[in-house]
Amino acid sequence: MEHRNLQHFYINEEQSIYLLSHRDAKKLKSWLGLCEAQLRRLGYSGTRMIGKGAYGFVFAAKDSNNHDYVFKFSRITLPQHVQDRLEDEGYMLSQVRLPGVPAFVEFQRVHGQSILMMERAPGVNLDDYARRVGRLSPRLILKIAAQLAEILQGLRDQADQEHRAPIVHGDIKPSNLMWDETTEKLRLIDWGAAVFAQLDAQGQYATNSGLSALTVDAAQTNAKLGDIYFIGEDQLNGGLSSPRFDEQGAAGTLYALASGQSSRFGRHVITPNSLGLPKEFARMLTHLMSEEKQHRDAAGDYWLNNMRYMKHIVTGNQQQVDNNDAHSLLPITSYPKTREVDTVVYSSRKSFLRREMDDVTFAAIDPTELDKYYKNFLTGMGDTEKAFVTAVSHLGRYPLVGGLAIHWDDAGIHIDSSLNLYDESLVPAFTTAVNNMVHLGRAINKQGVFKSCIFDARKTLHIERKSPADPFRIQPNQTIEFDIVAPHTGDQSSRSHSYFEDGDDPDEMLELPPEIMAPIRQMNQIYHSGCIIFESLEKDLKIHNYLRLRDPSREQEFRRCLNTILANIHHIKGLGVSGFMKLPYRDTKVFPLMREQPERFFDFTTLRR
């Protein structure tokens, strides 16, 4: 088979296509189409995009012999030293020869575009799988842990055989683990953060460490950041690269899969000992994520030495449902899947969750990675606060619209919510996600307000201008649509949530003109629910919206308000965001402070029933 003529393709920044401006969306569609067309011309079939990230896009295709391959394209808009990482990834992958790792095929750079070709692992990544099924059963957790241990031990054994430093993957997380549901086999993919270890598992300097031997300063780490939602303390704090990194990344991954979360941050509240896992395994996982290095290292040794025995713990074939997952702690309204929803979660008032910002810790992190994770999102928060904000964002992985208004005071946490899920099959997994958010919120002991508007990006209205000096002006056919629904049984309008009840949002920087604020105040007096968010950029004004009119008699008045808003957008000055949200009616749920979920280990008596 020939692998040639893979031409240059330009992929722009990662965003939902429905949040891009018209010009950027058109470019993106053209570039993706060019990638797929070029692969087809080379004789590949079934070409489609299967993934995207901060550094590139990934396509899958089959050759004439029906073999599956993956093609990874770097973003040509990134700095050259970042684009060069794709070649490094190809080299590192070519050094790994293990059954649990799809093989390297080739790397090419054509007209400045880096392209990496690999074998494709069958199945679905565990991030998508967990989104569908919720927390994984103890049986599956043990099976995944055993295969991960085999891969990590295999990396060390291969290094010993070849008399070189072991390879550190550096980015173990659910989305980098492919799971074949038929065979229940695991594969570890995405070696973009891989390096040769500077230290071995015993903390001694590793010899013959390949690319890392070029590092002049032996005290400077060669490690790449990896995903901060899952990597451990050693890697996050800039330690010298070591196989211990992957033990800790695996621990964060197993914890997230067992708890139904999308990060390791919640481990102090929803502890491994509270997840219904076998006691021996849960305690090992606790120590693997300990604050104490000696506990982490000892647990890593125990895991690799004893997982071959722990994998035989009998847990049965049924999912052991957590009592907290049997019923949602917040009301959920579910609908059959009748339409696609591109969910976006916009959260405001996050500043009160922050502590003092630790500039020293993050000073040396690559700005590309820093922007993605920390700079405007989690910097300065404690782990529990990070876990809570991440749990709210995790709701956006479901076809959901609605909102959350959360208050903390001395009595605990008060939550008003509207959660409308457009896929009934996802209710069990979504219930876990909602309950995790509540558990984490209950562990935050401070006073403040947090709000989230949850909307469908497909409804976002885009108004473009040529330069920041030009005013925004709508096109003749542009309107803000809204749904009209029958009022709830009994008059709930008196308990309606107000746009303005909590005052100005300190985290929002866009000041709207009086010509727009006047119709917004008028809308506030009309019984409706949903949100309207103004996002003003240099050349694009985005009006995100999800509006439901609950008083059909005032349809014309409501429509006039929206038309007045659009007619006056040319008065908007400055850049930033300003958002407004109303919930259908108040139904506040109150939960007392609870710093940690109670211990709950696997109940072996259920196997005898």
C-alpha positions in Angstrom: 0.0 0.0 0.0 1.3 3.4 -0.9 1.1 6.3 1.5 1.8 9.5 -0.5 0.5 12.8 -1.6 -1.1 13.8 1.7 -1.4 17.5 0.9 -1.6 20.5 3.2 -4.8 21.2 5.1 -5.5 24.1 7.4 -7.6 23.4 10.5 -8.6 26.4 12.6 -9.3 26.8 16.3 -11.4 24.2 18.2 -15.0 25.3 18.7 -18.5 24.0 18.1 -19.2 24.9 14.5 -22.4 26.6 15.7 -20.4 29.0 17.8 -18.1 30.0 14.9 -18.7 33.1 12.8 -20.1 32.4 9.3 -16.8 33.0 7.7 -14.9 30.7 10.1 -17.6 28.0 9.9 -17.3 28.1 6.1 -13.5 27.8 6.3 -13.7 24.9 8.7 -16.2 22.9 6.6 -14.0 23.5 3.5 -10.9 22.3 5.3 -12.5 19.2 6.7 -14.0 18.4 3.3 -10.5 18.8 1.8 -9.0 16.4 4.3 -11.7 13.8 3.6 -11.5 14.3 -0.2 -7.7 13.9 -0.2 -7.9 10.7 1.8 -10.5 9.3 -0.6 -8.3 10.2 -3.6 -5.6 8.1 -2.0 -7.9 5.1 -2.0 -9.2 5.2 1.5 -12.9 4.7 2.1 -15.3 5.4 5.0 -13.4 8.6 5.7 -14.7 10.7 8.6 -13.6 12.9 11.4 -13.5 11.1 14.7 -11.9 13.6 17.1 -10.4 17.0 17.7 -8.3 18.6 20.3 -6.1 21.6 21.1 -3.4 20.5 18.7 -5.2 18.9 15.8 -8.0 16.9 14.1 -8.2 13.2 13.7 -9.8 11.2 10.8 -10.5 7.5 10.4 -10.5 5.6 7.1 -10.1 2.1 5.7 -7.7 0.9 3.0 -8.6 -1.4 0.1 -8.0 -4.4 2.4 -10.5 -3.1 4.9 -7.8 -2.3 7.5 -8.7 0.7 9.8 -6.3 3.6 10.1 -6.2 6.9 11.9 -4.8 10.1 10.4 -3.9 13.0 12.7 -3.5 16.5 11.3 -1.8 19.3 13.3 -3.3 22.7 13.4 -1.2 24.9 11.0 -2.2 28.0 13.0 -0.2 26.8 16.0 3.4 27.9 16.6 5.9 25.7 14.8 7.4 24.2 18.0 3.9 23.0 18.9 3.3 21.6 15.4 6.6 19.7 15.7 5.1 17.7 18.6 3.2 15.5 16.0 6.6 14.3 14.7 7.8 13.6 18.2 4.5 11.7 18.9 5.2 9.6 15.8 8.7 8.8 16.9 7.7 7.9 20.4 4.8 5.7 19.2 7.2 3.9 16.8 9.3 2.9 19.9 6.3 1.1 21.5 5.5 -2.5 20.5 2.8 -3.7 22.8 -0.5 -5.5 22.1 -2.4 -2.8 24.0 -1.1 0.0 21.8 -2.1 0.6 18.1 1.0 0.6 15.9 2.7 3.6 14.2 2.5 3.6 10.4 4.2 6.7 9.2 4.7 10.5 9.6 4.8 13.0 6.8 5.2 16.8 6.5 3.8 18.1 3.3 3.9 21.9 2.5 4.1 22.7 6.2 1.3 20.3 7.2 2.2 17.6 9.7 0.3 14.3 9.3 0.6 11.2 11.4 -0.8 7.8 10.3 -1.5 5.0 12.8 -3.4 1.8 13.2 -6.9 2.4 14.5 -8.0 0.8 17.8 -11.5 -0.8 17.7 -14.3 0.4 19.9 -15.2 3.6 21.6 -13.2 5.8 23.9 -14.0 5.4 27.6 -14.9 9.1 27.9 -17.8 8.7 25.4 -18.7 5.3 26.9 -19.0 6.7 30.4 -21.1 9.6 29.2 -23.6 7.0 27.9 -23.6 4.6 30.8 -22.7 6.7 33.7 -20.4 5.3 36.4 -18.8 2.0 35.4 -19.5 -1.1 37.4 -16.8 -2.5 39.8 -16.4 -5.5 37.4 -15.4 -3.2 34.5 -13.2 -1.0 36.6 -11.2 -4.0 37.7 -10.9 -5.3 34.1 -9.8 -1.9 32.9 -7.3 -1.5 35.8 -5.8 -4.9 35.1 -5.2 -4.1 31.4 -3.8 -0.7 32.2 -1.4 -2.3 34.6 -0.3 -4.8 31.9 0.4 -1.9 29.5 2.4 0.1 32.0 4.4 -2.9 33.1 4.9 -3.8 29.4 6.5 -0.3 28.9 9.0 -1.0 31.7 9.7 -4.5 30.6 10.4 -3.4 27.0 12.8 -0.7 28.3 14.7 -3.3 30.3 15.0 -5.6 27.3 16.3 -2.7 25.1 18.5 -1.3 27.9 17.0 2.2 27.7 14.9 4.5 29.8 11.2 3.6 30.0 8.7 5.5 27.9 6.2 7.6 29.8 2.8 8.1 28.1 2.1 11.3 30.1 -1.6 11.7 29.3 -3.6 8.8 30.5 -7.3 9.7 30.6 -10.6 8.2 29.6 -10.6 9.7 26.1 -7.2 8.2 25.4 -8.4 4.7 26.2 -10.3 2.8 23.5 -12.7 0.1 24.8 -14.0 -2.7 22.6 -17.4 -3.6 24.2 -17.5 -6.9 22.4 -14.1 -8.3 23.5 -13.7 -6.0 26.5 -10.1 -5.2 25.4 -8.4 -1.9 26.1 -6.0 0.1 24.0 -4.0 3.1 25.0 -3.8 5.8 22.3 -2.6 9.4 21.7 1.1 9.5 22.5 1.5 13.2 22.0 2.7 13.8 25.6 5.1 10.8 25.6 8.7 11.2 26.6 11.6 9.0 27.7 11.7 8.9 31.5 14.4 11.0 33.3 13.9 8.9 36.5 13.0 5.3 36.9 10.3 4.1 39.2 12.8 4.0 42.1 13.6 7.7 41.6 17.1 7.0 40.1 18.3 8.8 37.0 17.4 6.7 33.9 20.2 6.1 31.4 20.1 6.1 27.6 16.9 8.2 27.7 16.7 8.9 24.0 15.4 12.4 23.2 15.6 13.4 26.8 19.4 13.0 26.7 19.5 16.2 24.7 18.3 18.1 27.9 21.4 20.0 29.2 20.0 20.6 32.6 19.2 17.3 34.3 17.1 19.1 36.9 14.7 20.5 34.2 11.8 18.3 33.4 11.3 17.1 29.8 7.7 16.2 30.6 4.7 17.7 28.8 1.7 18.8 30.8 -0.9 16.2 29.9 -4.5 16.8 30.9 -4.6 18.5 34.3 -8.0 16.9 35.0 -6.3 13.5 35.4 -2.5 13.8 35.8 -1.0 13.5 39.3 0.8 15.8 41.6 4.3 14.9 40.4 3.6 15.8 36.8 1.5 18.8 37.5 4.2 20.3 39.7 6.9 20.0 37.1 8.7 17.0 38.5 11.3 15.0 36.4 9.5 12.6 34.1 9.0 9.1 35.6 6.8 6.0 35.1 5.1 7.2 38.3 3.4 9.8 36.1 1.4 7.1 34.4 0.5 5.4 37.6 -1.1 8.6 38.8 -2.8 9.4 35.6 -4.2 5.9 35.5 -5.5 6.4 39.1 -7.2 9.7 38.2 -8.8 7.9 35.2 -10.0 4.9 37.1 -11.4 7.2 39.8 -13.3 9.3 37.2 -14.8 6.2 35.5 -15.8 4.7 38.8 -17.5 7.9 40.1 -19.0 9.1 36.9 -17.0 12.4 36.8 -14.8 14.0 34.3 -11.8 14.8 36.5 -9.9 13.6 39.6 -10.6 16.8 41.5 -13.5 15.5 43.5 -11.6 12.7 45.3 -11.6 14.5 48.7 -15.5 14.7 48.7 -16.6 11.7 46.6 -13.8 9.5 47.8 -12.7 6.2 46.2 -13.9 4.5 49.4 -17.5 5.8 48.7 -17.9 4.3 45.3 -18.9 0.7 46.1 -15.6 -0.7 44.9 -14.0 -3.8 46.5 -12.2 -2.5 49.7 -8.7 -3.6 48.7 -9.0 -1.9 45.4 -10.6 1.3 46.7 -7.9 1.8 49.4 -5.2 1.2 46.8 -6.8 3.9 44.6 -7.0 6.3 47.6 -3.3 5.9 48.2 -2.5 6.3 44.5 -4.0 9.8 44.6 -2.6 10.6 48.0 -0.9 14.0 48.8 2.1 12.0 50.1 4.5 10.8 47.5 5.6 7.8 49.5 2.0 6.6 49.7 1.5 7.2 45.9 4.7 5.2 45.1 3.9 2.3 47.4 0.3 2.1 46.0 1.7 2.1 42.5 4.0 -0.8 43.3 1.1 -2.6 44.9 -1.1 -2.1 41.9 1.4 -3.4 39.3 2.4 -6.3 41.5 -1.0 -7.4 42.7 -3.6 -6.4 40.0 -3.1 -9.8 38.5 -4.8 -11.2 41.6 -7.3 -8.4 42.3 -8.7 -8.7 38.8 -10.1 -12.1 39.9 -12.3 -10.5 42.7 -15.8 -11.7 42.0 -18.2 -8.7 41.6 -20.9 -10.3 39.4 -22.1 -9.0 36.0 -24.7 -6.5 37.2 -24.0 -2.8 37.8 -24.3 -2.2 41.5 -26.3 1.0 41.5 -25.2 3.7 44.0 -28.2 4.6 46.3 -27.5 8.2 45.5 -27.9 7.5 41.7 -31.3 5.8 42.0 -33.1 9.1 42.2 -32.0 12.5 41.0 -31.4 15.1 43.8 -32.7 17.8 41.4 -35.8 17.6 39.1 -35.0 16.4 35.6 -37.5 16.7 32.7 -36.7 14.2 29.9 -37.9 14.0 26.3 -37.4 11.5 23.5 -34.5 12.2 21.2 -36.3 14.2 18.5 -33.6 16.7 17.6 -29.9 17.3 17.9 -28.8 19.6 20.7 -25.3 21.2 20.8 -25.2 22.0 24.5 -23.1 24.9 25.8 -22.8 25.7 29.6 -22.1 29.3 30.3 -21.3 29.9 34.0 -20.9 33.2 35.7 -20.0 34.4 39.2 -17.1 32.0 39.4 -14.8 34.5 41.1 -16.0 33.8 44.6 -14.8 30.2 44.3 -11.2 31.3 43.7 -8.5 31.4 46.3 -5.3 33.4 45.9 -3.7 32.7 42.6 -0.5 30.7 42.7 1.6 32.3 39.9 4.7 30.3 40.7 3.1 26.9 40.1 1.9 27.7 36.6 4.6 30.1 35.4 6.5 27.5 33.3 3.4 25.8 31.7 3.1 26.1 28.0 0.8 29.0 27.2 -1.2 26.8 24.7 -2.0 24.4 27.5 -2.4 27.1 30.1 -5.1 28.9 28.1 -7.1 25.7 27.7 -7.2 24.7 31.3 -6.3 27.3 33.8 -6.0 31.0 32.7 -9.7 31.9 32.6 -11.2 28.8 34.2 -9.7 27.1 37.2 -6.8 29.2 38.3 -6.7 29.8 42.0 -9.5 27.4 43.0 -9.1 24.5 45.5 -9.6 21.0 44.2 -13.2 20.8 45.5 -14.1 24.1 43.8 -12.4 22.9 40.6 -14.4 19.6 40.9 -17.7 21.5 41.3 -17.1 23.8 38.3 -16.0 20.8 36.2 -19.1 18.9 37.2 -21.3 21.8 36.1 -19.5 21.9 32.8 -19.9 18.1 32.5 -23.6 18.6 32.3 -22.9 20.2 28.9 -21.9 16.9 27.5 -25.6 15.9 27.5 -28.3 17.2 25.1 -29.6 19.7 27.7 -31.1 23.1 28.0 -32.1 25.1 31.1 -30.2 26.7 33.9 -28.9 26.6 37.5 -29.0 29.3 40.2 -27.0 28.3 43.3 -26.6 30.1 46.6 -24.4 29.2 49.5 -25.0 30.4 53.0 -24.7 29.2 56.6 -27.5 26.7 56.1 -25.8 25.0 53.2 -26.5 25.1 49.5 -29.7 26.3 47.8 -30.3 25.2 44.2 -33.0 26.4 41.8 -32.8 24.5 38.5 -34.4 23.8 35.2 -32.9 20.7 33.5 -34.5 19.6 30.2 -32.8 16.5 28.8 -33.5 15.6 25.1 -32.6 11.9 25.2 -34.5 9.7 27.6 -31.9 6.9 27.3 -29.3 9.1 29.0 -31.3 9.7 32.2 -29.4 7.2 34.4 -26.0 8.6 33.4 -27.2 12.2 33.6 -28.7 11.5 37.1 -25.2 10.5 38.3 -23.8 13.7 36.8 -26.4 15.8 38.5 -26.0 14.1 41.9 -22.2 14.4 41.7 -22.6 18.2 41.1 -24.8 18.4 44.2 -22.4 16.4 46.4 -19.5 18.6 45.4 -21.5 21.8 45.9 -22.4 20.6 49.5 -18.7 20.4 50.3 -18.0 24.0 49.6 -18.1 26.1 52.8 -18.3 29.7 51.7 -21.0 32.2 50.9 -21.8 33.3 47.4 -23.8 32.9 44.2 -23.1 30.8 41.1 -25.2 30.7 37.9 -25.2 28.7 34.8 -27.2 29.2 31.6 -27.4 26.0 29.5 -28.4 26.6 25.9 -28.3 25.1 22.4 -25.5 26.5 20.3 -27.6 25.8 17.2 -29.8 28.7 18.1 -27.0 31.2 18.5 -27.5 34.3 16.4 -24.4 35.7 14.7 -24.0 39.4 13.6 -20.8 40.2 11.9 -18.9 43.4 11.2 -15.8 44.2 9.1 -13.8 45.9 11.9 -14.2 46.9 15.6 -14.9 50.5 14.5 -18.0 49.5 12.6 -21.4 49.1 14.5 -23.1 45.7 14.6 -26.2 45.6 12.3 -28.7 42.8 11.8 -29.6 41.3 8.5 -33.3 41.6 7.4 -34.0 37.9 8.0 -32.4 37.7 11.5 -34.7 37.2 14.5 -34.5 35.7 18.0 -36.9 32.7 18.0 -38.7 31.4 21.1 -41.0 28.6 22.0 -44.5 29.1 23.4 -45.6 26.6 26.0 -48.8 26.2 28.0 -48.5 27.7 31.5 -47.8 25.3 34.3 -50.8 24.0 36.2 -51.5 26.7 38.8 -50.0 30.2 38.5 -46.3 29.9 39.1 -45.4 33.4 37.7 -45.3 34.8 41.2 -42.4 32.5 42.0 -40.6 33.3 38.8 -36.8 33.8 38.9 -35.8 37.4 38.0 -33.1 38.6 35.7 -31.9 41.1 38.2 -32.5 39.5 41.7 -28.7 39.1 42.4 -27.6 42.4 41.0 -24.8 43.0 38.5 -22.5 40.0 37.8 -18.9 40.9 38.8 -17.5 38.4 36.2 -19.3 40.0 33.2 -17.5 42.8 31.4 -19.9 43.9 28.7 -22.1 46.9 29.6 -25.2 47.0 27.5 -26.7 50.3 26.4 -30.0 51.7 27.8 -31.7 51.0 24.4 -31.2 47.3 25.0 -31.6 47.2 28.8 -35.1 48.8 28.5 -36.6 45.9 26.5 -34.8 43.4 28.7 -36.4 44.9 31.8 -39.7 44.8 30.1 -39.1 41.1 29.2 -38.3 40.4 32.9 -42.0 41.3 33.7 -43.3 38.8 31.2 -43.7 35.2 32.5 -41.1 33.2 30.5 -38.0 31.1 31.1 -34.6 30.6 29.5 -31.7 32.8 28.8 -30.2 35.5 26.5 -26.5 36.1 26.5 -24.6 38.8 24.5 -21.0 37.9 23.6 -19.3 40.9 21.8 -16.1 40.1 20.0 -14.0 42.3 17.6 -15.8 41.1 14.5 -18.7 39.0 15.7 -21.6 39.5 18.1 -23.1 36.3 19.3 -26.5 36.3 20.9 -27.0 32.9 22.6 -30.5 32.3 23.5 -33.0 29.7 24.8 -36.4 31.3 25.5 -39.8 29.9 26.4 -42.8 32.1 26.7 -45.1 30.8 29.4 -47.9 33.4 29.0 -49.2 33.0 25.4 -51.4 36.0 25.8 -48.3 38.3 25.7 -46.7 36.8 22.6 -46.8 40.1 20.6 -45.4 42.1 23.5 -42.6 39.5 24.0 -41.7 39.5 20.3 -41.6 43.3 20.2 -39.1 43.3 23.1 -36.8 40.9 21.1 -37.2 42.9 17.9 -36.3 46.1 19.8 -33.2 44.5 21.2 -32.0 43.5 17.7 -32.9 46.9 16.3 -30.6 48.6 18.8 -27.5 46.3 18.7 -25.6 49.1 16.8 -25.4 50.8 20.2 -23.3 48.0 21.7 -19.8 49.3 22.5 -16.9 47.3 23.9 -16.1 43.7 24.2 -17.2 41.0 26.7 -20.2 39.0 27.8 -23.4 39.9 29.5 -26.1 37.3 30.3 -29.6 37.1 31.7 -31.4 34.0 32.9 -34.9 33.2 34.2 -36.1 29.8 35.6 -39.7 28.7 35.1 -40.5 29.0 38.8 -38.9 28.6 42.1 -38.6 25.1 43.5 -35.5 25.6 45.7 -33.8 22.4 46.9 -31.8 22.9 50.1 -28.9 20.6 51.1 -26.9 21.0 54.3 -23.1 21.2 54.3 -21.5 17.7 53.8 -17.7 17.6 53.4 -17.3 14.0 52.4 -19.6 11.2 51.2 -19.8 8.2 53.5 -17.8 5.0 52.9 -19.4 2.3 50.9 -17.6 -0.7 49.6 -18.7 -3.5 47.3 -21.4 -5.6 49.1 -20.6 -9.2 48.4 -23.9 -10.4 49.9 -25.6 -9.2 46.7 -23.8 -12.0 44.9 -25.8 -14.6 46.9 -29.2 -13.2 46.2 
